[in-house]
Each structure stands twice: as C-alpha cells, then as structure tokens.
C-alpha cells in the first residue's frame, strides 16, 4: 500500500492552535505555564511557546514576570467590551437591573430592611 500525500494545509492550523490555547484559559483557575498549556492542547513546548509569544505580542495573553506563567491579557477586555456592546449585552444587563426581582433583591439587602422598629 502506498502512502497518500497529506493534503495541502489551508494556513489556518496556527490560528486554530492559538485559539485552542486561549480556550484553555477559559477553564483555568489561575495562571498557566508553557508546559501546562502545551499538555492541554497536545502541542510541543516549542510550538506552544511560539504561539504564546505571538498572543503576548498581540496583548491577548500576558506573562507574569515573577512566575513566568501566563494569563489572559488586557486586549481581550477591550474586545469583550466591543462584543458586549455590539451584541446588546449591556442593554440586557441594564434591563435585568431594573427587573422586579432585581429591585426586590436590592431592597432586601438595603440597610434597615426587615426591621420591625
């Protein structure tokens, strides 16, 4: 049997891998090291380091200089806020804050609520 040549790559492999690394942070309880990231994505340490370096340059991941571990970067906050605004999530939040249940919750936690005197 003759081995079939691999189909040409579409060029998205690195992007898929980088997005996979970002997804690992979604479930993480804290900062992550290169080895943990590599293991979670089934990548080599060198590939993981190269991808994390690109994500760091873009501000999507930040390295703690004291521990050399990584966490999500500030640029993701900016992107998230833009998405939140575009999707109207800020309006949903404003509506939920004025819902009867939200008003009742605020009254119940207000000082003096429930006192009989």
N, C-alpha and C positions, 0 to 999 in steps of 0.2 A: 504494500500500500504506500502510495506517495503522499508525503505531507503537503497539504494545501497551504499556499502562502497566506499570511494574515491579510485581511482586507486593510486598505489604507486607513489610517486614523483620520478622524474628522477634525482634529485640532482641539476638541473640547475636553480631552482627558484631564489636562491640568486644571481646567476650570471645575470640572466635576470633583476632582480630588480636593481642591481648595474649598469648595462649598461643603464637602464632606467634613473637612476639618472644622469649619465654622459650626456645623451641626453638632459636633462633639461637645462644644462649649454649652450648647443648649441644655444638655443633661448633666453637666458637670456641677459639682458643689463648690468648686474653688478653682484656683489657678492650675494649669496643667503644664507638665514638662514635655519636651520633644518625644521622649520615649513613650509616654502615655498616649500622646496624640498619634504617633506612628502605629502603635499597637491597636488603638481604637479604629483606625482606618485601614489597617492591614497594608501599611506602606513602609518602605525602608526609612531609616532615620535620616539619611541624606536627602531623600525626596521630601520628606516632611519638613526638614529644616529649610530647604529651598522654598517650599510653598509658604511656610510660616514667615519667612523673611519677606516675601512679596506681600503677604497680608499685612505685615507690620509696616512696610513702606506705605501702603495704602491707608493706614490708620484703622484697619478693621480688627487688628489684633495688637496688643501692647505687651511688652515684656517687662516684668518686674525686675529691675536691676539687682536687687538684693537676693532674690531667689532664682533668677534666670528662668522663671516659669511664666506662662503666658495667660492672658485673659482677654476678653473682648475689648475692642478699642472704642474710642470716643466717636469715630466716624460712623459707627453703627447706630449711635444715639441719633445723630443727625439724619441718617437715612430712615430710621424708625419713625422719627417725628414727621418727616415728609410723607411717609406712607400713611401714618396715622391721620394726618390732615387730609390727604387725598382720598382715603377710604371713608372719611367722615367719622372716624372713631372718636375724635374729640367731641363731636356732637352727641354721640351715643353716651359718652361719659357725662356730659352736661345734662342730658335728659335723665339719666339714671340718678344724678344727684338731686333732682327735683321731683323724683317719683314719690308717691305717698310712703312707700316703705323706707326710702332714704330719709325723708323728713321725720318719720316716726323714730328711726334709729338715732338721729341727731338729737331729738327731744329727750329720748330715754337716757342719753349719755350727758345731757346738759346738767350743770351743777344745780342741785336743788330738786331735780326731778324725783318724784315719788315720795317726797317728804309730806308728812301729814300735818305738821305745824306751820 
